[in-house]
Structures are given as C-alpha cells and as structure tokens.
C-alpha cells in the first residue's frame, strides 16, 4: 500500500532527559524518524525537553517544542499545529506512557489524531505483566511460572505458590526499575515493597527466576500487509539474571542452534501479530534453557529500544527510518534498501562480521553504590565494535570503553588476588569480563569459571585462546616474531600496546613500525547488510586484518571529526550533538566529512550523517591508521569532549594538523598550573593555588593558599576526583586516594571561595574577534559541579559590573589562548569580585542549551570558523529568547538508593532538561531562587 496521503503533519514524542535506562538511543531513533517523514513531504513536529540532543535541533524537524513532556503540553501542540497523527514509538517508555495517558484522557479522539506505529492496546498488553503472561499462554508461547500481585498479601501468596528463587518485575517501568531477584524468604518483603512502590500502577509480577539460562533478543519489523522480517538476532554473553542493558551482547547470535533459532523466529512473529494490528518495529526477548533448548518469552516492546539502535548500527539497516515509513502506510517491498539502493527494504540482513556491545558504567561517581549487576540497569552508556571474529570485536570494544584498557587484559592492569577474582566471577560487576581473563591467566580451569558464571563455554574458550596466544608471544622478541604469528595476533584484536607490554622493554611505536615493515596493515571492510550478495552504496566501514581494502580514499579535501565515545556522567549526548554539527558544517564548506566513533546510540554514527563513517574505537592506534589512509587536511578534536581532546597530544607529536585551537593552547587551559600562570600575566583574578605531586607537598600548598581548599587532578572531565577539604588530615586522605585512582597525575590545590556564586560564559573566537555566546548564572553556589547546577540564561541577579568583568575576562582569555572556535569559562563571584575558575577551549555541555534557548546554530558557526572558511564578521547573530531559559540537571539516584544524594564538585547528573519562563515572578523560579538564598546564607 502506498503512503497514506491523509497524514500531512505528525508529532513525534521524545524521551526527555538522559537517565540510566533511557539514553541517547532515542535521540538517534527520533532524529532518524523525523528526517524519514520529512522526506515524504510530511510536516514534522517534535516535543522533547532535552536541549542537548540533535533531535531538538531545527536541522531535524520543522517545529521543535522544548516543553515539559506532559499531556497538557502535547494538547497545546495538537491545537497549534493541527496534527494529523502522533508517533510515540521513538521516545522509549516515556513516550509510550504519555501516549497511553493521552488516550485514557480522550485527547487523541478529541482532536482527531491517529496513533501510528503502534496500537494503544498493544502498549497495555505488553506493559501490563499479567495481560502479557495471559496472552502468551493463549497463543502457546512459553513463559516462566508467575503470579500478579497488587498488594503485599497477594505477593506473599504468589511467592509461597511458585517457590524460590524469584524475580519481581514491576509493571510500566523502564530499565528494570524496582525489579530484583529474591533468593530466599528473608529477602522477599523488602524486594516486594520496592517493586510495588516503583510501579505507577502498584502492580508487580512475581515470577520464577530462570537464573543461568541464556538470553536472546530479536528485532522485528512488520508492515500493514502483515509481512514480518527479523532484522537481527542478538545473544547476551551474560546469562539471565543481568539486565540486557548491562550485558555484553553479540550479534549475530553465536551459540544458538538452527532449530532453536527457527523456533524463536516463529514465536517472535506470532507474538508481534498477537499484540495488535499495527505497522512498525518491536523488540522481543527470550530465555533459552542451555540443557534442552526450551524457550520462554521474557517480554516484547512495541517500540524502538536501545537494542534497535544497536541492531541498526550492527546491520546497517535503519530500523527507525523504515519503521516510520511503515507507520504512514508504506509496505516493506515499496521502500528502497538504504544500503544497496537497488533492492527493497523487504529483506533480512546477513552479517559476515561480528558485533560486540560492551556497557560502560560510572560507579566511580556513586561512592558506596551496590556495584553488583542484576535486574536494574546501572550502565550509563555503551560501545559497539565490529570485527571478523568475536574475539577481535571483543578486544576492540575493550579499547573503546575509555577506562584506560588496551584490550582484554595484557596491559598491566590485571588482578592477582584469586579471592577477589572468584568473588567477582560469582557476583557480576563492571569488571567481570576482565576478571574472567585474569582467572584464566592464573590457571583457573575453564569449567570452573563456567560453573560460577553460567557463561556459555564457547565464549569462555574464545577468551582462553587469548591466554594461549599471550604465552606463545612471550617466547619471542620484537625482531623475531614470525610474520604469520604477528598477523594472527592482530586478527585476534591485540593492540600494539598489548604486544609491547607482553614483549617488555618495547614501545607501542616500535611495535607499530615493526608490523608496518612486515606489511601488516589494517584494511577496511564495508558494512553492507547482505554479505556482499549485492553491491552496497553506503560508506560505512570497520577495520580488520585481511588482504583486500574496501575503503578507497577520494582525492577530495577531507576533515576527520573525532567522536566522544561511550556516554558517561560528565561526557554525554551534548558532544555528539556538537560532532553532528561539525560534520554538517564541513559538508557545507565543501569538505568530505569523515566520522570516527564507537557509540551505537548516537546520531553521529548514523551511516548517512557523514560522507564516510569509520565505526572504530577512538583509540590512538585505530585513529592513526585511518588518518594515514585518508590523509585529511586536519582533525577536529574540539567537539568530542575529553575522548577526542586526549588524542590532541598524539596528533601534535605526529605532525597531524588539529583544526581550530592548537594543541599547545588547549594544553595551557587543561594544565591548571599553566593556566593560572596565564591568568596572573593577564591580571585576571583567580583563587590562590598550588601544584603537588604527593600528600606532603599538598599539605604545604594548602596551608599557603588557606583552607578550605578544592583538591583536583589535571586533565579530567566531569569533576572526576574533585573534593573540598578543610584540614590537613582530610587533605592527605583525598590526595592519596586521588593519586591511587589516577596514577601519574598532578594534584591542584585551589583556595575554595566559600559562599561564592558560580557563573559561566560561552564564546566563539576566530583568533581576532570574540562573540559572547551567552552568560549564565547558577542557582547553586560554587562548590557544586556546574553540570549538577541549575543554570539561568541570561543572568538574573548579577550586577552590570560583574557581567562586564565576565565579558572582559572572556575576551582576554580567548585572545591569549589564540582560540579558534569555542571557549567555555567558569567564574566564582564573591563580594562583586569576579574570579576565573577554569577555561575549556572546546565544546561544552552548555553550548547546545544556549543554542536552543537563543535559537542560534552556534556549533555550526564555530565549526566553520575552525575550518578557516569564515570569520565572525561573516555571520549575523540574532538572539530570539524572550524571558529566561533554565537548564535543569536530572539524576538517576533511583538506581543507587544507598548512595548519599549530596552534591559537590564531582558531577553526578546523567542529563538535563530546559525550561522557559517569561519573567522572574514565575512561581517555579521563585522556589529555585529561595533555595539559592538558603544555600548562600549557610
């Protein structure tokens, strides 16, 4: 059936701020859906309160509403835009719950709006645990024995009937919130209470726990002709018992028998058809008994999910894009295959490579958190890696994580305590993968590891092969490694740093030069979705070690943009927003834009966003070889946060041009000592400071500058390791811990300006002129990380004198640092005196917020200046904000109820929302301001 021409305007509901369990995968899906619908001539409106996303940018939709995600906000848009249809499947659980609430209030019927992409009835069937269980029984799909409970008494009766171990699953929650395992009777009451409180309907499913069974996911699409295709099978490396968002996952499934897979396919299709007559996508999760291949259904989600984003990047099949076209009436055979451009979208992708996803955690931000993994998702991001084998992709994923690992072990960071290792294998946490390797290296038998972890023997055997290869490598020196063996090591994902470590007394560069002399170089393969059965047109590549290279460089002028890697607290989606605008600006300026990134949730890794995408770790060895192949005019590091910035020194040392602010000038800003020296030269006030390399030196410095002091390391993001101390004893503890966590770093000791106000400026400089993008005033005082503070734009209580000082200092620093591009400066204001705390000559989390508030494409302007194509005088910048914009931090403390909620210099928020007010009499603002007064008077 062709497109439904009665649909002329569509509202897409977004997912709101980033929280643990609902991250930027919905930015990706919402953006892709909006662009897909615009292609069809449909007017697209988006409602989302998240200013940091590319989804809420004018390049994505016709109309963007940065409003609270409520039914009242939606109803106002329906009236204003005369919306024909709403698409709620691109905004995660938030959007589905809103859609259901609007249906119950009669909003869709009242305004003649159709819900497309899902049946509202399907939401009820899948989110209501008892309705889902009964539906599965009715259609003959296996489920674990379970009972629904709406009260404490019902829950106790269910537990008695089913028996332990149990799992408690609250209805209508995301990321496993409120769920958990109960292994014995004594644990049940507390777990049941937590589950009932977490569910908005005060309802839980008490279910038999199938711990140790294998877990799988299938991604499906269906059209209005009831054609169903399976896009991707995904296998969890971890067994049942760990939330799929916290599991290492592999695509395609590695250990699934063909008969079991066919049975799973049939059941998934039956389930999708049973939940409603709608056209769109869904994700189905199954559990399989490893002893006899019995299958039970865990859940079905009639929307895109984090697995949909992963499956899209894994296969090259743009699920959200196709799902949105199915929602407006097209059938699969009527839609062009985005990869081949010659076949239809009615096909199932075939992979001739392996995908591995590894989650990224931030337990270091939540001191005292329960780090054991279970039903509640705790990871804050993820990386994806592509290789020709599972083990190659796994090593590449470990290199992508931004935790200082050179691969899966062989980097000097192993654990040698057998007690800690065995405990960690039994009680899974963020490091279990590395502990498996450590156990094998210490001689623990594979079968012993399998019994403790319940991880499939095939995966463990793959890791054990690495241990054997390491043992063999130690027999050689760099100059006598046989070429064939060297080639095998690289095919197994070993980085040059790992090989150097195993050989001893050898540097990474020496290993690199040696393999180069042997002709062992990376080649690049195209992600083509059809295992080369049809010619692919898309420039989407991954590296491996084989003979044929499929990435042929053009003779165009090229610019490489380095991405920000996995999301984590302190480095989030705002950097992906910046990278996307960098790519768009490079294209507009006539450059071939090339993206390097490893985050499957992001828009920057959409294969049609850059002219060429390398889905690779943002890790020196990988970046270096792409640069050597492509020979760009330069590399942009200013937009990808700390991940990209950390590469600047290597680029500089190797004579590779950094586009925008130079390495040396960025280093002055990053090195707190050098930066304070610069402020002294410029006669700009700053808190007294000193630099120390050990606790003894720190105490001397602290007594010179005066307590209280702010203790922090150089070269970190998100306030990592920062603390405020008031005496020698606390200082010694802080410094010892900091140097233990970040060895080789120097410690900065700043006098802390107690009860000072904190403010910020963002600016753009072209080397001569400086444009102040925006001045912000924080609600919270100095001492609370800026990412955790409410920020108001423009300032609401600063004097003209203070704002003039902020602007003057911003311009002085921008010129002194020779900034070409963006600059963020943080200030402390006390007794009308303005002190500079720090300067960041790069994209910051505040620029997307200011860009959305003022409706000015600041990143695009800055990128064109960085590229040397434009000067500031070429742009006419008009601000459209009437009133004030407030940046609201959002936290995910519900995942860590045992962690103190006090804020401090280390950032803990996972995301942010934007709120607009007309004037300072707004009740919402008055409450915030009252809280601020209380802060400052303490």
N, C-alpha and C positions, 0 to 999 in steps of 0.2 A: 504494500500500500504506500503511495507517495505521501509526502508531507501533508499534515493537517493544516490547511490554509486558514482555518478559523482561529488558529493561535497566532496572534500578532505581537503580543507582549507577554513576557514571562518574568516572574520573580524567583530568584534563586536565594534560598535561605542559607546563610553561612553558619559557621560553627562557633563564632565568638573567640575569646582569647585562648591562647595556648595553655592547656593544662596537661598534667600527666594522664595519659589515656586518650587524649584528643588533641593531636598536634597538627603540624602543618600539612599532613596528607590531605586535609580538607581544603586548604588553600590551593593545593595543586588541582584537586578534582573540581572545585568550584570555578577556578580560573579556566580550566580546560572546557568545562561545560558552557560557560559564558561565551567563550570565543567560538565554540561549535555552533551555538544558537545564533550568534551574530552573523556567522557565515550564511545562515539560511534567511537573512533579512529580518530576523525577529528582534524586536526591541527588548533589551535585557536590563533588568534592574536587579541589584544585589542589596540585601540587608546583612550587615555584619558589623560588629562593634570593634573589630581588631584593626588598629591603624597600621600595624607592622607588616601586613600581608600585601602581596601584589594583587590579590583578589579584590581588594578595596581601592584599586587604582583605576583611573579613567581609561587606561590603555586596555582594560579588560571588559568593562561593562559600559552601557550607555548612561546608566544612572546608578550612583553608589550612595547608599544611605548608611552612614556611620551612626547608627542608633542602637539603643539597648535592644536585645533580642527578646521582645515580648510580643504577645498577640496584639496589643494596642498599637505598637509601632508598625506591625505588619498591616493592620487595618487602615492606618493612615496612608500607607503607600498604595494599597489597593485602590483607594479612592482617588489619590493624587495622579496615579499613572494609568488608571483604567486597565488593570492587569487581567489578562485572559486565563492564565494558568500559572500554577506555582510548582516549582521543582524542589522538593525537600530532601532528596536523596544524596545531596552533595555536601551536606553540613553535619554529618555524623549524628550522634544521639541527640544533640541539642536541637537540630533542625527537625528530626522526626518527632520528638516530644512536642515541639511548638506546633507542628502540623496537626498532630493529634488533638492538642488543646484547642486549636482554632476550629477544628471540625466539631468538637464537642460543644463549642460556644456558637456554632452555626455561622461562623464568619465566611467560610467558603461559599456556602449556599446563599447567604445574604447578598454577596457581591458578585454572584455568578462566576466564581473562579473554579476552574478544574484543577484537581491534584493530578500531576503527571509523574510518571517514573515509578510509582508505587500505588497500591491500594491502601487507603487509610485502614481498611480492615486487616490488611496484611501486617501492618505495624502492630496491631493488637495481638494478632495470632503469634507473632514472633517474640514480642516483648513480654507478654503475659506467660509466665513459665508453665502454668497449668494448662492454658489453652494450647501452647506449643506441644507439651507432652501428650495431650489427648489427641491432637491432630496426627502426631507421629504414630500413635497406636492405631488410629483409624486407617492410615494409609499403609500400615505394615512395615514401618521403619523402626528399627530397634532403638530403645532409649534405656538409660540406666533406671533401675527401680527408684521411684521418688514419690513424694507427697507434698502438696502445697500447704502452707501454713500462714495464717493471718494473725495468729496470736501465739503467745508463749505456750499455752496449753496444747494447741494443735501441733506446734513444733516438737514438743516433748513426746507426744504420742507418735508422731512420724518417726522420730529417732528410734523409739523403742521397737517399732514395727520393722524398720529397714535394717538396723544394726550398723555398727561402726566398721571401718572409717566412713565418715560422711562428708559431703560438701554442701555448703549453704550458698545458694545463689539468689540474691535479691532481684526482684523484677524492676525493669525500667532504669537500670543504671549502666554506666559506661566504664570500661577499663577494669571490670571486676570489683568496682567499689562496694565495700561492705561484705564481700564474699570471703569464704575461707574454708579450710579443712578442719574437721574435728576428728581427732584420732581416738579419743577416749571420752567417757561420760563426763568427767570432771571439767572438760573444756567447753561443753556444749552450751551451757546457759549464757556465758559471755558472748560466744560466737552468734547465737541466735538473736540476742538483744541487738548486737551490732548490725546484723543483716536486716532486721525489721526496721531499725532506725534509718538505714541507708536507702531503703526503697521508698519512693514517693507514694506508693500505694500500700505501704506497710505489709508487704507480701514477700515471702521467700519460698524457694523450692528447697526442700530437704532431700538430698539425692545421695544414692550410694556412690562412694568415691572409687573410680576405677584407676587408682594410682598405679603408675608403671606401665599403663597401656600407651600405645603410640598415638600421636595426634597428627591429623592432616587437615588441610583446607583446600577447597576448590572454589575458583572464581567463575561465575556463570553470567551469561548474557542471554536474554530472551526477547524476541520481537513480538509484534501483535499477531503474527501468523502462528505463534507458539513454536517457532524454531528456537532451539536452545543450543548454545555452544559452551564448551568448557575452555576457558582462556588459559588456565594454568593450574597445575597441581602443586601444592606446597607441603613439604614434610617438616615437622618440628624435630630438630636434633634432640631437644629435651622431651622427656616423656610427659604424659598427663600429670598435672599437679602444678605446673608452672604456666602462668598466663601466657597466651600466644604472643602478646606484645613484648614479653620478657624472655621469650625463647629464641634461640638461634634457629633460623628456618632455612630450608634448602629447596630450590626449585630447579628442575622438576623433582618429584618425589624419587628418592634413591632406593629405598628398601621395600617398595610396595610390589607385591606380585601382580601379574597382569589380571588374573581372575578377580583379585580383591579390588584392583583399580576399576575394572569394568562394573563390578557390583556397586562400588562407591559412586561412580558416574550415574548409574541408573537411579540410585537412591536420591542423589542430589537433584537430578532433573525432576523426579517425582515430587520432592519436597518443594521445589520452586513453583511447580504448577499447582500444588495444593494450597499455597498460601494466598493466591489471588490471581486474577486475570489482568496482569499489568506487563508493560514492556520496559525493560531496564536491566539493571545488574543486581547480583546478590552474592554473598559470601556464605559458604556452608562449612561448618567444622564438624569433623568426625573423630571418633576414637576407635582404634583397632586393637583387639587382643593379640599380643605377639605370639601367643601359643597356638591359636587356631584360626586367626583372621576374622573372628566375629567383629561386626561393625555396629557401633551405636552412634546416633546423631547427638551432637552436643548443642549446636544452635545454628540458626540461619539468620542473616542480617540482610533485609531487603533494601540495601543502600551500598554506596561505596564505603570502603573501610581502609584502614592502614594497609591491609593485605591487598586491596585493589590497587593502591599506588605502587606497592612492591611488584605486583603482577604486571602492571602496565610497563614499569621500567625493565622488568625481567624479560618480558616477551617483545617489547616494542609495540604492543597492541594498546592503543589509547582508550582504555575502558570507559573513563568518564566522558570522553568526547563522543564515542559511539553510543553510550547509554543515553546521552542527552538527545541524540538524533532519533533513537528508537522511541524516546518519550514523546516526540512530536509526530510520530506516525510512520516513519520510515521502517522498512524491513531490512534485515541484515544483508540480503543479496542486492539491495538498492544502494548500499553505501560503499564508497571506494575504500579499498585497503590502503591505509595511510603509508604503508611501507613499500609495497610493490608498485602502487599507482596503476596497476593493470588488472588486478583481480579484485574480488569483492571482499567485504568485511565478514562474509559468511564462511569463515574457516577457523580451524583451531590451530593456534601457533605451535610450531615444533622447534624445540631448542636443541642446538648442537653445542651447547656450552652449559655450565652450571652456575647458578646464582646462590650466593650465601648472604643472608642478612644476620648481622650481629647487633643486639641492642647496646645503647650507651646509657650508663647510669650516672647519677650525680650524688651518691651517698656522702661524698665529702662535704656537701653543702648542708647536710642534715645530721649534725653530730648527735650520736645516741640513737639513730634510727635503727629499726629492725631491718637488717640487710638481707634476711633470708627471703628468697623468692617463693611466691605462691600464687593464689588466685587473683590477688590485686596487683594490677600492673604498676611497676615502680620505675621503669626506664623513662628517660626524658627525650630520647632520640634513637636513631639507628643508622647503620651504614649498610650499604649493599656492595658486594664485589662480584665480578664476573671472571670466570676462568674456564679453561678447557677441562678441568677436573675439580672435584670437590675440594681437594686439599690445596690446590693453587688458589681457588676463590677464598677459602677459609683464611689462608695466610694474608692475602690481600685485604680481607676485611679487618683483620687484626691490625694491619698497618694503617688503616683508615680511621681507627677509633679515637685518635687524639688523646691517648693515655700514655704516650711515650714508649709504646712497644714497637719492635722492629719486625714483628710477625708473631707466630705462635711459639713463643719461647726463643731460646738460643740468643738472648740479648743481655744476659747478666742479671735479669730481674726475677729469677726463679725462687721458689720457696723450697727450703731444705728441711723444714720441720715436718716429719711424717705424721705427727699428731694433728697439726693444723691442716695438712693436706687431706687426711682421711676424714676429718670433721667437715671440711669444705666440700668434699665429694658427696657426703651424705646430706648436708644442709646447703642446698644450692644458693649461691650468691653471684655477684657480678663477675667473679674471677674463677668460676668452676671450670671453664674451658681451659684456662691456663694451669689450673691445679691438676687436671687430667694428664696434661703433658708432663708436668713436674713429677707426678706419681710414676708414670711410665719410665721417665729418665732415671728414677731411683729404683727401678726394678719391680714395682708392684705389678703383679700379673694382670693381664687384660681382663680375665674372667672375674677377678676380684673387683675391679673397677666397674664392670658391667653390673654385678650384683648390687653394688651400693648405689649406682646412679640410675640404673634401668635404661641406660642409653644403648641403642642398638649396636650390636657387635661390629657391624660393618663400618660405622663411623669411627669407633674406637680403633679398629685395625688401620684405618687411614692415618690416624694421628700417630699410632705406633710406628708406622713406616717412616715418619719424620725422625723419630728417635734413632732408628737403624741408620738412616742416611747421615745423621749428625755423627754417629760413632765412626762410620766409614770415612767421613770428611777429615776427621782428626788424624787420620793416618798420613795425610798429605801436607805439603807446604803449598803456598800460593802458586809457585812456579812449576810444580809437577802434578797439579790436578789434571787428570785426563779430560780432554775436551768433552767427551761423551758424558762423563760423570758431572762435570760442571753444568752442562746443558740440562741434565736430569734435575740437578738441584734447582735451577731456575724454573724449570717446568713445574716443580713441586712448590713454587711460590717463595723460595728462600730469597730474602733481600740481600743486597751486597753487604749491609751492616751485619746481618746474621752470619754470613760466611766469614767476614772479617773477625767477628767475635770468636767463632769456633776455631779459626786458624790461630788466633792470638798474635799480638805484635804486628798487625796488618791494619791499614786504614780502609775505610769504605772506598775512597778514591782509587787506592791501589787495586782493590778487587775489581772495581768498575773498569779501570784501564786494562787489567789482565783479560777480562772476558771480552772486552772490545777487541783486543789484539787477536783473540781466538775466533772472532766473528760471531760471538754470541750476543745478539741484539734483540730487543723486543720487536715483535711485529704486531700489527693491529688488525683485528677482525671486526667485521660489521655485524651489528645486531640486526638480523633480517627477518625474524619470526617464522621463517619457513625452511630453515636448514639448507639454504641456497637452492631450493627447488625452483624458485622464481627469482628473477633479478630484482634486487632491492634498490630503492632510490634514496633511502634516508642516511644521512651522515652521522651515524651513532656507533661508536667504537669502544672496544675494550682491548687490553693488551694480553699477549701470551708469548710463548717461545716456540715458534714453528718456522717454517720456511717462507711462506707467502705472506706479504704485507698487503692488506686491502685498503689501507688509508693512503691515498696518493695526494701529496700536498699540491695545492694550486700555486700559481705564480702571483696571486693577489697579495696586497698588503694585509697582514694579519695581526690581530690583537688577541692575546690569551687572557681570559679572566679566571683567576683562581677562586674557587668556591670556599664555603665556610665549613664544609664537613658536617659531622653529625650535630643535631641540635643538642645543646646543653644549657644549663642555667647560666646566664651571663653572655651566651652567644646563641641567639635564636634566629627566628624567621626574618628579622629585620635585615640581616646580612644577605639573605637570599633575595629579598626584595631589592636590595642595592645591586646585587650581581645581575639580576634580570635587567635592571635599567642600564647597567654598564654594557650589557650585550646589545640592547636595543639602540643605545647611543652610538656604539661602534658601527653597527649596521648603517645607521642614518648618516654617519660620517664617511661611508664608503669603504670601511674595513671589513675583512672577513672576520667574523667573531667566533672565537673558539672557547668552549667552556670545559673546565676540568673540575669535577666534583663527584662525590661518592654517596650523597644523601638521596635515597629513593623517594622521600616525601616531598621534595621541593619542586618548584616551578622551573628553576634554573636547569634541572636535569630532564626537563621535557625535551624530547629529541627535535622538536621544531622551534625551540626558543633561540638556540644559537645556530650559526651556519654549520658548525661542527661540534659534536659533543663527545668528549672522552670520559666515559664513566670509569674513573680511576681514582685511587687514593690520592689525596692532596698530601703527598709524601715525596720527599726530595727526589728519590731515585726515579719515580714514575714521572714526575713533572719534568725532570731534566731531559729524559729521553723523548718526551713529546715535544719539548722546545727544540731539541736537536733535529727532530724530523720536520717540524713545521716552520722553523726559522722565522718567528714573528718579529714585528718591529719593536715589540715590547710586551711586558706582562703587567696587568693591573692587579695589585695586591691590596689596594686601599678599600675595597668593597667587601672583602670576605672575612672580616673580623680577624681575630688573633691567629686563626689557622693559616690564613694567607700571609699575614704580616710576618709570621715566624719564618716564612720562606725568603723574606727580603734579603737577609744577610747572605744566604747561599747564592741567590741570584746576583747580588752585588759582587761577591767574590769571583763568580764565574763570568763576569763581564756581560751579563744579560740586562738589558735596559728595563728599569722599573718605570712605568708610565705614571706621571704625577710627581708627588713629593719624593725626593731622593731617599735612599736608604739611610744616609748619614743624618739627615734632618729628622727622619722618623725615629731614629735611634736616640737622638737628643731628647725627644719627647718621652720615649719609653724608659730611658735610663733616668730614674728620678734624681740622681745626683747631678748629672749633666744638665738636666732641665732646670733644677734650682739654681745652678750657676748662671744659666742664661737669664733667668728672672732677675738675679742680682745685677747683672750687666745692664738690663733694661730698666732698672729702678722700679720694678713691679713688686709690690708686697707679696710675701708668701710666708707660710708658717716656718718657724725655725726648724732645721732638720739636720740630720747626720746620717752617715752610712756605716754599717757594721758588718763584719763577716763572721762574728761569733757572739755568744752571750755576754762575755766580758766587755767587749768593745761596745755592745749595745747599751749596757748599764752606764758606761761613761758618757755616751752620747745623750742618753735620756736625762741624765742629771744636768747636762749642759743646756739642753733645749727646754727642760722643765716639764713635769708631769701635769696633766695626763698626756700620754703620747699615743700616736697611731703607729702601729707596727705593721709593715707590709713588705712583700718582696717586689723586686723589679720584674718587669715583663710578664704581667699576668692580666687576666680579664675577669670581670665579674667580681672583683674584690676578693679573689681567692687568697686565703691565708691571712687576711687582714684582721686585726683586733685592736681594741683600745684598752690600754692598761694604765694603772695608777700608782704602781710601786715596783721596786727592783725585783721582788720575788715573782710577781706575775709576769714581768717582762722576761725574766730568764726562762720561765716555762714556755712562753709564747715563741721566743726566738729558737729555742731548742726544737720545739715541735715544727716550726716553720721550715727550718733548715733540714729537718728529717724528712718532711714531706716534699720539699723542693731542693734537693741537694745541689750544691754548686751555685745557688742563688745568693745574692747580697740582700741584706735587710735594710730597709729605710726606716728611720725613726723620725717622725714629724711631731712637733708640738701640736696637740689637738686643741682646736678652738672650741671650747665648751660653750654650749648655748648659742652657737652662731647659726645664722640662716645659710642654706645652701642654694645656689643659683647656677644656671648653665647658660652658655651661649653656643650656638652653632653658626658657622660661617663658611663661605666659599671664597677662596683666594685664587687669582690667576697669576700670582707672582708679583703683581703690582697693586691692583685694586682689590679691595676686600668688601664683600657684601655680607652683612649680618643677616643670617637666615632667620634667627629668632632668639629672643631672650626668654628664659623660663625661670620661674620661682618655685621652689619646692615647698610643700606643706610641712613635711618632716624636717627637723633640723639637721645640720651637719653631723656626721657620725652614723647616719643610716644611708646605706648604699643608694646611689641615685636611681638604680633600676628598681629599688623597692619603695621609692618615694612617689607620692602624688606630685606631679609637676603641672604648673599652671602657665598657660601661654595666652597673651603676654603677661608679664609680672603684674601682680595686683596690689602690692603694698610697698614696692621699692621706691626710694626717692629718685628724682631726676639725677642727682649727683651720683648715686650708686649705679644707675643704668648707664650713665655717661662713662663712668670708670670701667664698667664691664665692656662696653663697646671699644673704648680706647685701648684697653689691655688686649682685647681680642685682635685688634688690627695690628698692634705692635708685635704680638707673638706670631701672628700669621706671616708677617713680612720677615721677622727674624728667623723663622724656621723655613723660609722660602717655600711656603705651602703652595702646591698646585693641586687644587681640589678642595677637599672637605677638612674642617677643623672643628672639634668639639672641645670646649673648655669648661671646667667646673670651678666654681668660686665658693668661698665662705665669706659671709658678710657679718661683721660684728662692730657695733658702735659706728655705723656708717663707713667703716673702713672695708675695702674690698681686697681679699687675699686670693691668689690663684692657687688652687689645689693641684690640678693636673690638666694637661692638654693632650688630645688624641687627634693626630692628623690623619684621620680615616673616617669611614662611615661609622655612625654610632646608632644606638637604638632610638635616639630622639629624632633623627632626620626624617624617617617615614612619618612619625607623629606630626612633626611641623609641616611636612609636605601636604599631608591630608588636611590638617587644620587650616592652612593658608591657601590650599588648592594651587600649589606651585610645584612643578616637577623638578625639585632641587637636585636629586641624584642625576637625572638626565643632563641638567645644566653642568653640574660638577664634572661628569664623565667627559663631556665634550671639551671642557676646559683642560682636563687631564690629558686628553688626546692631542691637545695643541691645535685643535681646529677652530676654537672660539676663545674670545676674551669676554670678561663680564659685560663690557660695554655693548656687546652684540645682543644682549637679552634685555627685554622689558619685563620687569618683575612686578606684578600687582598682587597684593595680598587681599583675600576675599573674606577673611574672618570678621564676623560681627559679634562682639562679645568676647567670650573666653573659651579655650579648649583645655580640658583636664585629662592628663594621662593617668589612668588608674592601674596600679600593679595588681596582678592576680596570682594567687598562691595555690599550691596543691597540698596543703597540710593534711587533708583528709587521708592521704596515703601514708602519712607518718604521724599518727596521733600521739606517739610517745615523744615527739621532738618539741622542745620549747619554741614558742612562736615569737619570741622577742626578735626584733630586727636589729641589725648592726651594720658594720662596714662590709660584711660579706653578703653578696646578693643571694636571695632565696626565691624570688618570684619566678614563675615559669612563663608568664605572658602579661598582656596588658589590654585594656580597653580604652576607648576615647569617649569622652562625654562633653557636650557643648552646653554652655549656659549663656543666657543673654546678658546678665549683669551680676554684680556681687551680692545682690539681695536674694539670689536663688537659695532656697532652703538647703539644698544639697551642699552648696558651697559654704553656707554659714556654719553647717555642722563641721565640715572639714577645717574651717578656719578656727573654730572654737577648739578643736582638738590640737591644732598647731599652737595656739596660745598656751594650752596646758603643757605641751612639750617644752616650750621655751621658758616657762616660768618655773620648771622643776629645778 
